[in-house]
Amino acid sequence: MTRATQLPDEPNWKRRARLQHWLATAILVIVAAIFLLPLIWMLSSSLKPEYQVFEMPPRLIPHPVRWQNYREALTYVPFGRYSFNTAFITLMVIVGHVLSCTLVAYGFARLRAPGRDTLFILVLATLMLPYPVTMAPLYVLFNRLGWVNTFLPLIVPAYFGSAFYIFLLRQFFLRIPNELEDAARIDGANLAQILYRIILPLSMPAIATVAIFTFQFTWNDFLTPLIYLHDQRLYTVALGLNFFRSSFQVNWAYLMAASLVTMLPVLVVFFLAQRLFIQGISVSGIKG
């Protein structure tokens, strides 16, 4: 004759922990769905005939599916040229920010000089200046240099650094042990060799973060190209979308198709480099 064994009740703290876990998961799923809803609506609208875009009740699954919206939208407006312009500007700006901000941040993190910390505070203070404050003086300067209606006003400022990226990289450099540099100096390495062979390889997450931030901002930037680029052949994709709206009286199906295509590079870059991006953000903000 067997005697049934009674299992002990689950502790209250375990039940509370499980409940909190499922509650947090449900909240995150709901928030994610809210953030994904505009993207889903954009994808759905890009495949609809125009008359179905705002019909009520809304139809999530298009019928009929109009794949030709993409071909027609990207044919009527020269998005190939606009994409090339944007890619060229973005690449040059990324190179400029990575080079200039890396050198400046390394100087603030490692080089000892009188007034170094005061100068760093002044650099950070420039973050308090909104872009409209500097917009007019910069336009006057670039206009006198003859740079208006060229890519130079969009590219050259990146080679003078960015306060936010300098701060981000400096915080990362401060976490690298000084002993590594001391050992390299004992082996005869100079400052440039230390930076190139030790600091940069260890700082790839932070550098990738700077590159991703720069890519996202430059690719999506609308205001700066609007100010300096007047020739339609020099337009970026952001200006191209605005020109698209003006030309076609807002055909929303075409506009959603073109907008989705311009979003794809940003999404692809982020998903491919998200591990380095998250690592760079989390580590750079630890030590002040």
Backbone as CSV, one residue per row, in Angstrom:
resi,resn,N_x,N_y,N_z,CA_x,CA_y,CA_z,C_x,C_y,C_z
1,MET,0.864,-1.182,0.000,0.000,0.000,0.000,0.904,1.236,0.000
2,THR,0.675,2.066,-0.992,1.500,3.270,-1.129,0.851,4.427,-0.417
3,ARG,1.681,5.275,0.095,1.178,6.443,0.803,1.444,7.685,-0.047
4,ALA,0.385,8.391,-0.347,0.513,9.584,-1.190,1.302,10.645,-0.448
5,THR,2.218,11.229,-1.171,3.008,12.313,-0.580,2.455,13.645,-1.056
6,GLN,2.294,14.551,-0.158,1.744,15.860,-0.481,2.887,16.844,-0.719
7,LEU,2.866,17.423,-1.928,3.910,18.380,-2.267,3.709,19.663,-1.477
8,PRO,4.762,20.246,-1.006,4.620,21.496,-0.250,4.135,22.613,-1.166
9,ASP,3.394,23.526,-0.594,2.907,24.669,-1.361,4.086,25.510,-1.844
10,GLU,3.895,26.122,-3.018,4.929,26.990,-3.574,5.070,28.233,-2.702
11,PRO,6.281,28.613,-2.365,6.453,29.805,-1.521,5.821,31.037,-2.167
12,ASN,5.374,31.938,-1.311,4.714,33.147,-1.809,5.649,33.999,-2.662
13,TRP,6.927,34.056,-2.276,7.845,34.917,-3.028,8.057,34.408,-4.445
14,LYS,7.983,33.066,-4.630,8.113,32.528,-5.982,6.895,32.873,-6.825
15,ARG,5.707,32.784,-6.197,4.498,33.142,-6.944,4.522,34.617,-7.324
16,ARG,4.958,35.460,-6.400,5.031,36.890,-6.705,6.049,37.170,-7.815
17,ALA,7.173,36.463,-7.751,8.197,36.663,-8.781,7.693,36.233,-10.152
18,ARG,6.966,35.077,-10.182,6.425,34.618,-11.460,5.367,35.586,-11.981
19,LEU,4.527,36.088,-11.083,3.496,37.041,-11.490,4.122,38.329,-12.017
20,GLN,5.146,38.818,-11.341,5.823,40.027,-11.801,6.486,39.814,-13.158
21,HIS,7.044,38.605,-13.353,7.684,38.303,-14.633,6.671,38.349,-15.768
22,TRP,5.538,37.678,-15.589,4.532,37.658,-16.646,3.907,39.032,-16.846
23,LEU,3.738,39.786,-15.771,3.189,41.133,-15.903,4.145,42.033,-16.680
24,ALA,5.432,41.945,-16.352,6.418,42.751,-17.077,6.481,42.354,-18.546
25,THR,6.398,41.034,-18.814,6.413,40.570,-20.202,5.213,41.101,-20.970
26,ALA,4.036,41.048,-20.341,2.828,41.540,-21.007,2.924,43.034,-21.303
27,ILE,3.452,43.796,-20.351,3.593,45.244,-20.560,4.565,45.527,-21.702
28,LEU,5.682,44.802,-21.737,6.663,45.009,-22.800,6.090,44.651,-24.163
29,VAL,5.303,43.576,-24.227,4.678,43.190,-25.496,3.710,44.268,-25.966
30,ILE,2.919,44.802,-25.045,1.961,45.855,-25.408,2.689,47.107,-25.893
31,VAL,3.741,47.505,-25.169,4.497,48.692,-25.573,5.157,48.477,-26.930
32,ALA,5.727,47.272,-27.146,6.346,46.973,-28.437,5.322,47.022,-29.563
33,ALA,4.118,46.500,-29.303,3.066,46.537,-30.320,2.670,47.972,-30.652
34,ILE,2.617,48.828,-29.627,2.278,50.237,-29.864,3.333,50.899,-30.743
35,PHE,4.610,50.608,-30.478,5.671,51.212,-31.272,5.721,50.630,-32.682
36,LEU,5.329,49.369,-32.840,5.354,48.745,-34.161,4.135,49.104,-35.000
37,LEU,3.090,49.589,-34.375,1.852,49.869,-35.102,2.053,50.848,-36.254
38,PRO,2.768,51.978,-36.073,2.972,52.866,-37.233,3.721,52.196,-38.377
39,LEU,4.699,51.347,-38.059,5.442,50.654,-39.104,4.546,49.666,-39.840
40,ILE,3.702,48.965,-39.087,2.773,48.023,-39.717,1.788,48.766,-40.605
41,TRP,1.276,49.905,-40.103,0.344,50.693,-40.909,1.030,51.220,-42.168
42,MET,2.294,51.625,-42.055,3.034,52.107,-43.217,3.203,51.004,-44.256
43,LEU,3.568,49.803,-43.794,3.729,48.679,-44.713,2.411,48.336,-45.385
44,SER,1.339,48.302,-44.606,0.030,47.989,-45.173,-0.401,49.045,-46.182
45,SER,-0.222,50.316,-45.843,-0.654,51.397,-46.737,0.163,51.430,-48.018
46,SER,1.438,51.025,-47.935,2.277,51.059,-49.131,1.851,50.039,-50.172
47,LEU,1.057,49.060,-49.777,0.615,48.007,-50.699,-0.847,48.153,-51.092
48,LYS,-1.475,49.249,-50.699,-2.892,49.451,-50.988,-3.078,50.383,-52.176
49,PRO,-4.224,50.280,-52.851,-4.628,51.382,-53.723,-4.856,52.623,-52.869
50,GLU,-4.690,53.784,-53.446,-4.728,55.005,-52.647,-6.060,55.189,-51.928
51,TYR,-7.162,54.796,-52.549,-8.473,55.031,-51.938,-8.686,54.184,-50.684
52,GLN,-7.859,53.141,-50.486,-8.018,52.292,-49.309,-7.190,52.753,-48.104
53,VAL,-6.317,53.739,-48.297,-5.387,54.108,-47.229,-6.128,54.627,-46.005
54,PHE,-7.144,55.470,-46.215,-7.853,56.082,-45.094,-9.299,55.605,-44.985
55,GLU,-9.596,54.487,-45.585,-10.973,54.017,-45.495,-11.286,53.551,-44.076
56,MET,-12.539,53.659,-43.706,-13.004,53.243,-42.384,-14.086,52.181,-42.556
57,PRO,-13.991,51.100,-41.780,-12.911,50.773,-40.831,-11.618,50.437,-41.558
58,PRO,-10.483,50.668,-40.925,-9.209,50.418,-41.605,-9.033,48.948,-41.960
59,ARG,-8.402,48.725,-43.091,-8.142,47.364,-43.567,-6.646,47.101,-43.432
60,LEU,-6.285,46.155,-42.554,-4.873,45.889,-42.304,-4.229,45.148,-43.468
61,ILE,-4.931,44.168,-44.018,-4.396,43.379,-45.129,-4.910,43.973,-46.433
62,PRO,-4.024,44.481,-47.285,-4.482,45.118,-48.523,-5.128,44.111,-49.469
63,HIS,-6.138,44.576,-50.167,-6.769,43.762,-51.212,-7.365,44.695,-52.261
64,PRO,-6.812,44.683,-53.462,-5.684,43.875,-53.943,-4.344,44.442,-53.478
65,VAL,-3.330,43.583,-53.498,-1.980,44.007,-53.126,-1.320,44.664,-54.334
66,ARG,-0.868,45.901,-54.153,-0.268,46.664,-55.255,1.246,46.784,-55.036
67,TRP,1.989,45.771,-55.489,3.444,45.840,-55.403,3.999,46.924,-56.314
68,GLN,3.249,47.284,-57.342,3.738,48.301,-58.271,3.831,49.679,-57.636
69,ASN,3.238,49.850,-56.445,3.392,51.135,-55.758,4.862,51.470,-55.530
70,TYR,5.658,50.457,-55.195,7.079,50.685,-54.951,7.793,51.073,-56.239
71,ARG,7.518,50.340,-57.297,8.191,50.641,-58.566,7.809,52.024,-59.072
72,GLU,6.527,52.351,-59.010,6.081,53.643,-59.522,6.587,54.793,-58.652
73,ALA,6.572,54.605,-57.337,7.026,55.676,-56.444,8.509,55.971,-56.638
74,LEU,9.314,54.936,-56.796,10.758,55.126,-56.922,11.170,55.488,-58.339
75,THR,10.235,55.399,-59.287,10.517,55.779,-60.669,10.173,57.234,-60.926
76,TYR,9.054,57.684,-60.394,8.607,59.049,-60.648,9.544,60.088,-60.034
77,VAL,10.137,59.756,-58.927,11.103,60.639,-58.269,12.457,59.932,-58.278
78,PRO,13.549,60.614,-58.649,14.861,59.939,-58.770,15.468,59.577,-57.417
79,PHE,14.893,58.580,-56.768,15.386,58.188,-55.456,16.745,57.505,-55.530
80,GLY,17.096,56.985,-56.694,18.431,56.416,-56.826,19.504,57.472,-56.624
81,ARG,19.338,58.627,-57.278,20.288,59.725,-57.108,20.267,60.250,-55.679
82,TYR,19.060,60.411,-55.125,18.949,60.915,-53.756,19.597,59.959,-52.758
83,SER,19.428,58.668,-52.981,20.033,57.681,-52.080,21.555,57.713,-52.176
84,PHE,22.074,57.881,-53.399,23.529,57.975,-53.563,24.069,59.213,-52.858
85,ASN,23.381,60.348,-53.030,23.816,61.574,-52.351,23.838,61.380,-50.838
86,THR,22.774,60.782,-50.315,22.676,60.586,-48.870,23.740,59.619,-48.371
87,ALA,23.973,58.546,-49.118,24.989,57.572,-48.709,26.380,58.205,-48.703
88,PHE,26.681,59.026,-49.705,27.991,59.684,-49.766,28.174,60.643,-48.592
89,ILE,27.166,61.481,-48.340,27.251,62.424,-47.226,27.384,61.677,-45.906
90,THR,26.583,60.632,-45.738,26.600,59.872,-44.486,27.957,59.231,-44.244
91,LEU,28.537,58.644,-45.281,29.850,58.008,-45.141,30.917,59.027,-44.747
92,MET,30.914,60.179,-45.404,31.904,61.211,-45.089,31.730,61.747,-43.667
93,VAL,30.495,61.907,-43.236,30.237,62.407,-41.884,30.656,61.373,-40.841
94,ILE,30.395,60.098,-41.101,30.821,59.051,-40.167,32.340,59.057,-40.018
95,VAL,33.050,59.116,-41.143,34.518,59.153,-41.085,34.991,60.367,-40.295
96,GLY,34.372,61.518,-40.542,34.771,62.727,-39.834,34.547,62.642,-38.340
97,HIS,33.383,62.172,-37.939,33.091,62.084,-36.515,33.984,61.056,-35.821
98,VAL,34.194,59.917,-36.444,35.016,58.881,-35.807,36.452,59.371,-35.640
99,LEU,37.009,59.984,-36.686,38.394,60.452,-36.602,38.556,61.577,-35.585
100,SER,37.766,62.626,-35.731,37.953,63.805,-34.881,37.580,63.521,-33.432
101,CYS,36.459,62.865,-33.215,36.003,62.637,-31.841,36.889,61.639,-31.110
102,THR,37.439,60.667,-31.831,38.350,59.715,-31.194,39.611,60.414,-30.696
103,LEU,40.192,61.262,-31.527,41.416,61.964,-31.126,41.161,62.909,-29.956
104,VAL,40.077,63.681,-30.036,39.789,64.638,-28.965,39.456,63.908,-27.667
105,ALA,38.643,62.857,-27.762,38.254,62.116,-26.562,39.458,61.451,-25.906
106,TYR,40.372,60.928,-26.711,41.573,60.320,-26.134,42.423,61.366,-25.417
107,GLY,42.498,62.560,-25.986,43.235,63.626,-25.314,42.622,63.996,-23.979
108,PHE,41.295,64.095,-23.929,40.634,64.432,-22.670,40.736,63.297,-21.650
109,ALA,40.825,62.072,-22.115,40.847,60.934,-21.195,42.244,60.615,-20.677
110,ARG,43.287,60.861,-21.487,44.608,60.361,-21.129,45.687,61.439,-20.996
111,LEU,45.640,62.453,-21.822,46.719,63.439,-21.799,46.527,64.410,-20.641
112,ARG,47.605,64.680,-19.945,47.557,65.604,-18.810,48.079,66.965,-19.272
113,ALA,47.224,67.973,-19.110,47.599,69.325,-19.517,46.843,70.319,-18.654
114,PRO,47.409,71.482,-18.396,46.705,72.494,-17.597,45.397,72.915,-18.279
115,GLY,44.325,72.971,-17.495,43.041,73.402,-18.027,42.300,72.355,-18.829
116,ARG,42.771,71.105,-18.787,42.126,70.061,-19.574,40.673,69.869,-19.168
117,ASP,40.417,69.748,-17.882,39.051,69.510,-17.417,38.150,70.716,-17.672
118,THR,38.705,71.913,-17.541,37.917,73.116,-17.833,37.528,73.160,-19.302
119,LEU,38.463,72.818,-20.161,38.171,72.790,-21.589,37.118,71.736,-21.917
120,PHE,37.193,70.601,-21.229,36.195,69.558,-21.459,34.805,70.038,-21.041
121,ILE,34.722,70.768,-19.940,33.434,71.315,-19.507,32.896,72.302,-20.541
122,LEU,33.782,73.100,-21.123,33.357,74.038,-22.161,32.843,73.301,-23.396
123,VAL,33.500,72.204,-23.735,33.020,71.396,-24.863,31.628,70.852,-24.572
124,LEU,31.425,70.334,-23.355,30.105,69.825,-22.989,29.063,70.936,-22.967
125,ALA,29.494,72.149,-22.638,28.544,73.266,-22.581,27.944,73.569,-23.945
126,THR,28.645,73.215,-25.013,28.086,73.458,-26.347,26.850,72.607,-26.608
127,LEU,26.665,71.544,-25.823,25.447,70.746,-25.966,24.208,71.538,-25.564
128,MET,24.390,72.591,-24.776,23.264,73.395,-24.324,22.782,74.372,-25.386
129,LEU,23.557,74.543,-26.460,23.172,75.470,-27.519,22.261,74.766,-28.515
130,PRO,21.024,75.192,-28.680,20.154,74.584,-29.690,20.617,74.946,-31.095
131,TYR,20.306,74.092,-32.042,20.773,74.303,-33.415,20.303,75.628,-34.011
132,PRO,19.054,76.074,-33.765,18.645,77.371,-34.337,19.523,78.543,-33.919
133,VAL,20.197,78.455,-32.765,21.067,79.549,-32.325,22.277,79.688,-33.242
134,THR,22.834,78.576,-33.681,24.026,78.602,-34.533,23.703,78.516,-36.018
135,MET,22.447,78.315,-36.352,22.074,78.090,-37.749,22.373,79.312,-38.621
136,ALA,21.956,80.496,-38.180,22.164,81.704,-38.984,23.642,82.056,-39.128
137,PRO,24.436,82.083,-38.041,25.871,82.376,-38.226,26.578,81.378,-39.135
138,LEU,26.228,80.101,-39.009,26.859,79.103,-39.870,26.479,79.318,-41.330
139,TYR,25.233,79.673,-41.572,24.816,79.906,-42.962,25.571,81.096,-43.554
140,VAL,25.717,82.167,-42.782,26.464,83.331,-43.266,27.907,82.942,-43.572
141,LEU,28.519,82.159,-42.677,29.905,81.734,-42.879,30.042,80.892,-44.139
142,PHE,29.196,79.872,-44.274,29.301,78.983,-45.430,28.930,79.703,-46.725
143,ASN,28.039,80.657,-46.650,27.684,81.418,-47.845,28.864,82.259,-48.318
144,ARG,29.594,82.881,-47.375,30.766,83.671,-47.753,31.893,82.800,-48.287
145,LEU,31.949,81.565,-47.821,32.951,80.629,-48.342,32.553,80.047,-49.691
146,GLY,31.323,80.303,-50.122,30.852,79.764,-51.391,30.462,78.303,-51.320
147,TRP,30.105,77.837,-50.140,29.787,76.423,-49.958,28.300,76.112,-50.061
148,VAL,27.456,77.135,-50.099,26.019,76.886,-50.190,25.716,76.200,-51.522
149,ASN,24.782,75.270,-51.493,24.411,74.438,-52.637,25.523,73.458,-53.008
150,THR,26.309,73.071,-52.002,27.270,71.974,-52.133,27.123,71.070,-50.909
151,PHE,27.825,69.944,-50.944,27.782,69.018,-49.810,28.687,69.450,-48.657
152,LEU,29.552,70.434,-48.883,30.555,70.792,-47.875,29.959,71.230,-46.536
153,PRO,28.901,72.062,-46.488,28.357,72.429,-45.173,27.795,71.253,-44.390
154,LEU,27.470,70.160,-45.084,26.941,68.982,-44.412,28.051,68.054,-43.937
155,ILE,29.242,68.158,-44.563,30.321,67.210,-44.288,31.411,67.805,-43.401
156,VAL,31.870,69.003,-43.733,33.043,69.586,-43.067,32.869,69.731,-41.558
157,PRO,31.709,70.183,-41.025,31.600,70.319,-39.566,31.865,69.038,-38.796
158,ALA,31.637,67.879,-39.420,31.880,66.615,-38.716,33.350,66.427,-38.382
159,TYR,34.251,67.048,-39.157,35.687,66.882,-38.927,36.205,67.794,-37.818
160,PHE,35.302,68.567,-37.206,35.662,69.380,-36.050,35.068,68.815,-34.762
161,GLY,34.534,67.617,-34.830,34.082,66.929,-33.631,32.653,67.243,-33.245
162,SER,32.145,66.444,-32.326,30.806,66.611,-31.765,30.910,66.393,-30.259
163,ALA,30.356,67.314,-29.488,30.498,67.243,-28.029,29.928,65.945,-27.470
164,PHE,28.796,65.510,-27.989,28.179,64.294,-27.458,29.051,63.072,-27.725
165,TYR,29.567,62.947,-28.940,30.394,61.787,-29.265,31.732,61.844,-28.533
166,ILE,32.272,63.038,-28.342,33.503,63.173,-27.554,33.269,62.689,-26.126
167,PHE,32.160,63.093,-25.548,31.825,62.639,-24.196,31.665,61.121,-24.150
168,LEU,30.969,60.563,-25.130,30.727,59.123,-25.160,32.036,58.348,-25.236
169,LEU,32.917,58.753,-26.134,34.186,58.043,-26.295,35.106,58.256,-25.093
170,ARG,35.107,59.454,-24.535,35.946,59.704,-23.360,35.547,58.790,-22.209
171,GLN,34.247,58.636,-21.989,33.803,57.761,-20.908,34.273,56.325,-21.132
172,PHE,34.296,55.898,-22.377,34.763,54.542,-22.670,36.273,54.434,-22.466
173,PHE,37.021,55.427,-22.919,38.482,55.383,-22.776,38.903,55.358,-21.307
174,LEU,38.129,56.004,-20.442,38.472,56.023,-19.021,38.402,54.638,-18.389
175,ARG,37.680,53.725,-19.010,37.554,52.370,-18.465,38.704,51.461,-18.881
176,ILE,39.485,51.884,-19.833,40.610,51.062,-20.276,41.756,51.210,-19.268
177,PRO,42.285,50.116,-18.735,43.334,50.216,-17.698,44.576,50.945,-18.204
178,ASN,45.110,51.803,-17.370,46.342,52.517,-17.715,47.537,51.580,-17.843
179,GLU,47.444,50.424,-17.177,48.571,49.487,-17.213,48.870,49.009,-18.633
180,LEU,47.837,48.923,-19.478,48.066,48.498,-20.859,48.933,49.510,-21.599
181,GLU,48.659,50.779,-21.395,49.457,51.812,-22.053,50.865,51.875,-21.461
182,ASP,50.973,51.696,-20.146,52.300,51.713,-19.524,53.168,50.584,-20.065
183,ALA,52.563,49.413,-20.237,53.323,48.285,-20.788,53.751,48.565,-22.222
184,ALA,52.871,49.216,-22.992,53.224,49.541,-24.373,54.351,50.567,-24.427
185,ARG,54.349,51.526,-23.520,55.432,52.516,-23.494,56.763,51.862,-23.132
186,ILE,56.708,50.900,-22.223,57.940,50.179,-21.865,58.498,49.448,-23.080
187,ASP,57.589,48.941,-23.927,58.017,48.244,-25.145,58.426,49.204,-26.251
188,GLY,58.356,50.499,-26.002,58.818,51.476,-26.986,57.749,52.052,-27.883
189,ALA,56.485,51.826,-27.579,55.409,52.352,-28.420,55.214,53.840,-28.157
190,ASN,54.990,54.599,-29.231,54.701,56.015,-29.065,53.191,56.220,-28.919
191,LEU,52.771,57.482,-28.824,51.365,57.779,-28.559,50.464,57.302,-29.690
192,ALA,50.904,57.509,-30.926,50.089,57.089,-32.066,49.944,55.570,-32.108
193,GLN,51.014,54.846,-31.818,50.948,53.384,-31.815,50.049,52.871,-30.697
194,ILE,50.100,53.519,-29.535,49.222,53.114,-28.433,47.760,53.298,-28.827
195,LEU,47.468,54.436,-29.443,46.089,54.703,-29.852,45.627,53.713,-30.910
196,TYR,46.484,53.437,-31.888,46.084,52.601,-33.017,46.046,51.117,-32.653
197,ARG,47.001,50.654,-31.854,47.126,49.220,-31.608,46.457,48.749,-30.319
198,ILE,46.191,49.658,-29.395,45.621,49.250,-28.104,44.244,49.870,-27.880
199,ILE,44.182,51.190,-27.944,42.939,51.875,-27.590,41.830,51.585,-28.596
200,LEU,42.106,51.753,-29.877,41.056,51.585,-30.883,40.497,50.163,-30.931
201,PRO,41.337,49.104,-30.927,40.744,47.757,-30.928,39.861,47.484,-29.715
202,LEU,40.230,48.031,-28.559,39.418,47.818,-27.363,38.163,48.689,-27.343
203,SER,38.124,49.693,-28.194,37.026,50.663,-28.162,36.030,50.470,-29.292
204,MET,36.048,49.336,-29.957,35.156,49.142,-31.094,33.675,49.286,-30.742
205,PRO,33.208,48.810,-29.564,31.786,49.039,-29.248,31.416,50.517,-29.199
206,ALA,32.268,51.339,-28.587,31.973,52.772,-28.513,32.062,53.422,-29.885
207,ILE,33.052,53.041,-30.677,33.186,53.604,-32.020,32.006,53.194,-32.887
208,ALA,31.570,51.942,-32.749,30.387,51.498,-33.493,29.152,52.283,-33.075
209,THR,29.044,52.605,-31.799,27.916,53.409,-31.327,27.925,54.788,-31.968
210,VAL,29.092,55.412,-32.020,29.212,56.719,-32.676,28.826,56.614,-34.147
211,ALA,29.302,55.571,-34.818,28.995,55.404,-36.239,27.500,55.198,-36.466
212,ILE,26.855,54.407,-35.608,25.424,54.144,-35.783,24.605,55.397,-35.512
213,PHE,24.931,56.101,-34.433,24.234,57.357,-34.150,24.386,58.333,-35.316
214,THR,25.610,58.450,-35.826,25.859,59.369,-36.930,25.105,58.946,-38.176
215,PHE,25.106,57.656,-38.456,24.383,57.155,-39.625,22.901,57.482,-39.522
216,GLN,22.317,57.207,-38.385,20.889,57.449,-38.220,20.552,58.932,-38.367
217,PHE,21.317,59.788,-37.700,21.004,61.216,-37.739,21.221,61.782,-39.138
218,THR,22.342,61.437,-39.778,22.658,62.015,-41.082,21.712,61.501,-42.153
219,TRP,21.392,60.226,-42.115,20.488,59.662,-43.120,19.101,60.287,-43.016
220,ASN,18.640,60.562,-41.815,17.288,61.095,-41.618,17.242,62.618,-41.552
221,ASP,18.393,63.279,-41.612,18.421,64.734,-41.435,17.661,65.421,-42.565
222,PHE,16.770,66.306,-42.183,15.979,67.063,-43.155,16.331,68.547,-43.147
223,LEU,16.516,69.118,-41.958,16.675,70.564,-41.845,17.972,71.055,-42.479
224,THR,19.096,70.405,-42.187,20.379,70.887,-42.707,20.450,70.828,-44.229
225,PRO,20.089,69.717,-44.887,20.053,69.751,-46.357,19.058,70.769,-46.904
226,LEU,17.942,70.964,-46.210,16.959,71.944,-46.673,17.551,73.348,-46.704
227,ILE,18.417,73.666,-45.741,19.008,75.002,-45.664,20.057,75.212,-46.751
228,TYR,20.882,74.201,-47.006,22.069,74.408,-47.839,21.949,73.872,-49.261
229,LEU,21.052,72.942,-49.522,20.964,72.331,-50.848,19.761,72.894,-51.594
230,HIS,20.019,73.558,-52.718,18.957,74.156,-53.512,18.744,73.429,-54.836
231,ASP,19.773,72.810,-55.347,19.685,72.072,-56.607,19.066,70.702,-56.341
232,GLN,18.026,70.358,-57.100,17.347,69.074,-56.877,18.263,67.887,-57.126
233,ARG,19.289,68.053,-57.939,20.216,66.947,-58.182,21.053,66.622,-56.945
234,LEU,21.123,67.548,-55.999,21.894,67.340,-54.771,21.033,66.888,-53.602
235,TYR,19.753,66.699,-53.818,18.840,66.377,-52.722,19.220,65.068,-52.045
236,THR,18.928,64.999,-50.751,19.012,63.747,-50.001,17.640,63.074,-49.995
237,VAL,17.569,61.881,-49.414,16.296,61.159,-49.427,15.237,61.888,-48.609
238,ALA,15.648,62.565,-47.534,14.674,63.304,-46.732,14.057,64.436,-47.539
239,LEU,14.884,65.172,-48.273,14.353,66.216,-49.144,13.569,65.613,-50.293
240,GLY,14.001,64.448,-50.754,13.272,63.792,-51.835,11.859,63.430,-51.434
241,LEU,11.675,62.984,-50.209,10.327,62.672,-49.738,9.463,63.924,-49.697
242,ASN,10.030,65.023,-49.253,9.269,66.267,-49.213,8.919,66.746,-50.619
243,PHE,9.872,66.634,-51.552,9.611,66.986,-52.941,8.563,66.063,-53.541
244,PHE,8.598,64.794,-53.127,7.612,63.816,-53.591,6.210,64.241,-53.194
245,ARG,6.053,64.687,-51.971,4.745,65.141,-51.490,4.276,66.350,-52.279
246,SER,5.164,67.289,-52.525,4.777,68.499,-53.227,4.403,68.201,-54.674
247,SER,5.077,67.227,-55.268,4.857,66.949,-56.679,3.571,66.183,-56.926
248,PHE,3.210,65.290,-56.039,2.104,64.380,-56.312,0.907,64.615,-55.406
249,GLN,0.810,65.805,-54.814,-0.334,66.134,-53.970,-0.612,65.036,-52.940
250,VAL,0.400,64.520,-52.386,0.347,63.536,-51.313,-0.466,62.312,-51.716
251,ASN,0.075,61.549,-52.648,-0.433,60.203,-52.893,0.128,59.329,-51.774
252,TRP,-0.711,59.035,-50.782,-0.225,58.428,-49.549,0.299,57.018,-49.758
253,ALA,-0.236,56.295,-50.692,0.270,54.949,-50.950,1.702,55.018,-51.479
254,TYR,1.950,55.923,-52.425,3.301,56.093,-52.948,4.243,56.634,-51.873
255,LEU,3.754,57.583,-51.094,4.596,58.179,-50.057,4.988,57.151,-49.003
256,MET,4.057,56.278,-48.625,4.384,55.242,-47.649,5.389,54.249,-48.224
257,ALA,5.259,53.930,-49.511,6.209,53.017,-50.140,7.609,53.625,-50.162
258,ALA,7.700,54.889,-50.563,9.009,55.545,-50.605,9.588,55.708,-49.203
259,SER,8.758,56.041,-48.232,9.239,56.210,-46.858,9.769,54.899,-46.296
260,LEU,9.087,53.805,-46.597,9.532,52.507,-46.089,10.883,52.126,-46.685
261,VAL,11.070,52.420,-47.961,12.352,52.109,-48.599,13.481,52.921,-47.970
262,THR,13.228,54.196,-47.669,14.274,55.030,-47.066,14.575,54.624,-45.628
263,MET,13.626,53.975,-44.959,13.856,53.507,-43.587,14.696,52.243,-43.527
264,LEU,14.679,51.453,-44.586,15.319,50.140,-44.544,16.811,50.205,-44.205
265,PRO,17.603,51.112,-44.797,19.032,51.125,-44.430,19.276,51.342,-42.943
266,VAL,18.509,52.224,-42.316,18.681,52.474,-40.885,18.349,51.224,-40.077
267,LEU,17.248,50.564,-40.428,16.857,49.354,-39.707,17.882,48.245,-39.888
268,VAL,18.371,48.080,-41.115,19.340,47.016,-41.387,20.635,47.261,-40.617
269,VAL,21.132,48.498,-40.649,22.380,48.815,-39.943,22.226,48.584,-38.444
270,PHE,21.099,49.003,-37.891,20.918,48.826,-36.448,20.851,47.351,-36.070
271,PHE,20.086,46.552,-36.812,19.960,45.141,-36.454,21.274,44.391,-36.641
272,LEU,22.072,44.783,-37.619,23.353,44.113,-37.821,24.366,44.475,-36.743
273,ALA,24.268,45.689,-36.208,25.270,46.155,-35.244,24.691,46.400,-33.863
274,GLN,23.532,45.827,-33.570,22.880,46.147,-32.303,23.678,45.653,-31.093
275,ARG,24.420,44.559,-31.235,25.195,44.060,-30.093,26.274,45.070,-29.700
276,LEU,27.031,45.556,-30.690,28.054,46.557,-30.403,27.431,47.861,-29.922
277,PHE,26.283,48.217,-30.484,25.617,49.462,-30.101,25.201,49.429,-28.635
278,ILE,24.538,48.356,-28.230,24.072,48.241,-26.845,25.252,48.156,-25.888
279,GLN,26.290,47.420,-26.281,27.470,47.307,-25.424,28.163,48.658,-25.263
280,GLY,28.267,49.404,-26.349,28.912,50.709,-26.268,28.149,51.686,-25.409
281,ILE,26.812,51.691,-25.517,25.997,52.598,-24.713,26.079,52.234,-23.236
282,SER,25.971,50.940,-22.929,25.935,50.516,-21.526,27.268,50.745,-20.828
283,VAL,28.362,50.521,-21.524,29.675,50.651,-20.900,30.110,52.110,-20.811
284,SER,29.784,52.915,-21.816,30.277,54.294,-21.854,29.684,55.156,-20.761
285,GLY,28.528,54.786,-20.262,27.891,55.635,-19.268,28.159,55.234,-17.840
286,ILE,29.092,54.306,-17.597,29.292,53.813,-16.232,30.209,54.721,-15.440
287,LYS,31.340,55.085,-16.010,32.333,55.842,-15.240,32.285,57.303,-15.636
288,GLY,32.235,58.190,-14.651,32.143,59.618,-14.939,33.422,60.333,-14.577
